[in-house]
C-alpha cells in the first residue's frame, strides 16, 4: 500500500482535445452515467488511461457532481445476485467503477483552474450526497471489521463519498475512524484519512490493526503518518513473521483431510 495517488496529478486542460478516448467527453456531455459505466467496463484493460482522462471529460458535463452521484445508483442494487454466498463479479466491477468515478471527480476538484469547489458541488448536490451516505451507512454495520481483510469496497465507497463531496463533518469522527481498518489494505487508505480529517485518529487506528494481527497495514499507515517512532516497524514485522510461521507450521502435508 502506498500513500500516493492520482490526486493533484492533473493533466493540462489544453490536452483535452488529444484524449485517447474522446467517447468519454460525449458520454459526459450527455450525462450518460450508465454509458460511462459500460465504457469503463469494456475498456478495463486500459484503466490507467481512463483514470487520467475521465477527470478531463467530466468538465464537459453540465453538472459533473450530479453526474457522478447518478453513477452511484447501482452500487446497492435492489436485487443482489449471490454465488455460493458471495457477491457476483459483475457487481464487484460496478462497485470498483463507482469508486473510481468518485476519485476522478476529486481529481477534477483539485484542478488549479477551478475557482472553488462550490463551482462544481452545489449545496443541493451536497444534500443529495448526504442522503446517499445516510442510506449507505447502516449497510456497513453488518460488515465484520476483518471480513474483507482491510479491503472492503463498501467501506471504501462510503468514505470516498464523504471525501469527494466534502461532507465528512456531518458524520462522527469516531465512527469514521472505526471504518479505516476495513480499508487499510487499499492503496488510497492514507489519503482518504487525510481528506476526512482523521490524521489525529491514526494512532488509535494503528493500535487496532496491531492488536488484530494486521501488522503490515499498521506499518504502512505508521510510515504514511510519520508515526514510526510510536509504532516501530521492525518489532511489528518480526511479530508478523512469527505469527506467519506458526500458521505455516500448523498446516503441514498430511494434516489436511
N, C-alpha and C positions, 0 to 999 in steps of 0.2 A: 504494500500500500504506500502511496506517495501522497504528499500534501499538495502537489501541484495539480493544475487542471487547465482547462481552456480559458477560464475567466481572465479577462484583461488582454488576451491574445487576439485582438480584433483585427480583422482583415481591413485593409484600406478600402473605404467605400468606392473609390474610383475603379476597383476591380469588379464591381458589381456586374458589369457587362461581360465579364470573362468567366462566368461560372461554368464549371464542368456540367452542372445540372440546372440549366435555365428553367426546366419544368418546375423547379421549386418556387420560382418567382410567380409563375402563373397560378400555382396551387394557392399560394398565399394571397395573391390578388383576389382570387375567387373565394377566399376564406373557406376553402375546402379541406377541413380537418381530416375527414375520412380518406380523402385522396392522398393527403400528406402521409398518413399512417401507412397506406398501401404502398406508396412510393418508397418510403423508408424500408419497409419490409422487403420489397422487391430488390432493393439495392444495398442490402445489409452488408454485403462483402466490401463495400466502399464506405463504411461507417465514418472513418476518419475525415473523408472529404465532405460527407454530409454534415458532420458537426461543424465544419468550417463555414459551409455555405448557407445553412439554414438561418443563422442569425442575420445574414445579409438579406436573404429572401424575405424574412419576417418584416423588413422595412416596407415591403410592397403591400402588406396587409392594411386594410383601412383601420383596423383596430387589432394590433399584434397581440396585446394581452388577452383580449376577448377570444381571439383565435386560439391561443394556447389553452385557455380554460375549456373551450369547446372540444379540444383534442383529448381531454381527460375523461370524456363521457363514458368510455368503455373500460376504465380501469377496474371498476367493480361492476361487471355485467350482472343483469338480473338473474340470468341462468349461468351457472359455472359448471363447465364440464370437468369431471374428475376421472382420472385414470389410475386405478389402484390407490385411490385416496389422495392422489397428487394432482395439482393444477396442470392442465394440459399445456403443451409447448406454445400453442397459439396465444393463449392469454399471457403467458410469461413474456412473449415477444411484444405484445401490446403494452404491457406494463413497463418494459425497458424503454420502449419508444416514448411513452408518456414522460418518463423521467428525462430522457434526452431532449425532448422538445422544451420542457421547462428550463433545463440547463441552457439551451440555446437562447431563450428569452433573457436569461440572466446575462449571457454574453452580450446581447444587444444592449441591455440596460447599462453595461459597463462602457459602452462606446463613448468616446470622447466628444462626438459631435451632437450628443443629446444635451439639451439644456437642463433637464431634470427628469427624474423617474416619473414624476406626475404627468409628463408629456405622453407617457406610454401607458401607465397604470392609473386609471381614473379611480375615484372613490367608489363608484358603482361597481367596477371590476373587483376592487379590493373586497367589497362586501360579498360579492359572489364567491371569491376565493375563500373568504372566512366561512361561508356557508358550506362549501365543499369540504374544507378542513374539519368542520364540526361533524359532518356526516361521516368522514373517514376515521376520525379519531377513535370512536368506540370499537371499530373493527380491529384496532391494534391491541385491544385488551385481551383478546383471545390468543394472541401470539406469545409463545414461550420465548423468553429472552435468548435462550440458546438454540431455539428450534431451527433457525436458519444459519447458525454458527457465525453470526455477525454479518450476514449477507441478505438481510430482509429487504425485498423490493417494496413491500407495503410500507414499512417504516421509512425507508429512503424517500419514497414518493411523498409521504406526508411532510417530512422535514424539508424536502425540496420545494414543496408548495409554499410552505411558510417563508422559506428563504427567498424564493423568486419574487413573491408578491409582497414581501416586506410586512408580514402580519404576525411575526413571532411574538411581538409584545402583547398580543391578545391571548396568549397561552402561558400557562405556568412553567417557569424555568425548570423547576424540579422535575416536573413530568416530562419535559422535553429531554432533559439530561438522562433520564432513565431509558429513553429510547436509543441513545447513542450506542450502547453495546450491541443493539440489534443491527447496526450498520457499520460497526467498527472495522469490518474486513473490506468494505468498499473503498475504492481509492479516493472518493470525494468526502470521506468522513470528516477529516480535519477541517477542510474548507467549509463544510456545512456548519460545523460547530462555531467557526468564526462568524459566519454570516448570521447565525442565530443568536449571537451574543452569549455563547456558552463557554467561552475560554476559561473563565474563573471556575467553572464546574469540572474542569478536566481532571484535577487530582482525584476527585471522588469517582469519576467515571473510570479512570485508570485502575483505581483500587478495586472496583467491581470486577474489571477484566482479570486482574491478577488473582483475585480470590476464586474466580470461576475457571481457572486454568487456561486463560486466554492470554498467555504472556507475550506472544508475538504481536498481537493487536495492541497490547499495553505498551510495548517498546516503541511501536510505530507512532502512537499518539504522544508518548513521552518526548520523542525527538521532535515531533511536529510543534509541540508547545513548550519546548525548552524546559522540560521537567525531568531531565535525565539525572540531575543531582538528587532529586527526591525519589526517583524510581530508576536506580542504576541498572542499565541494560544487561551487564554481564551476569549478575546473580539471577535475574529474571530468565535469561536464556538458558543458563545452567539448569534452573528449575524445570524449564520446559523440556530440555533434553532428558533429564532424569525421569520425568513422567512418561515421556515418549518411549524410553527404553523399557519401562515397566509394562506398558501396554504391549510393546513389541514382543517381550519375552513371555507374556501370558498367552500369546497366540502363536503356538508352535505347530509345525507339521505333525499331524497325528492327534492334535487336540480337538480338531473340528470333527463333528459327527458326519 
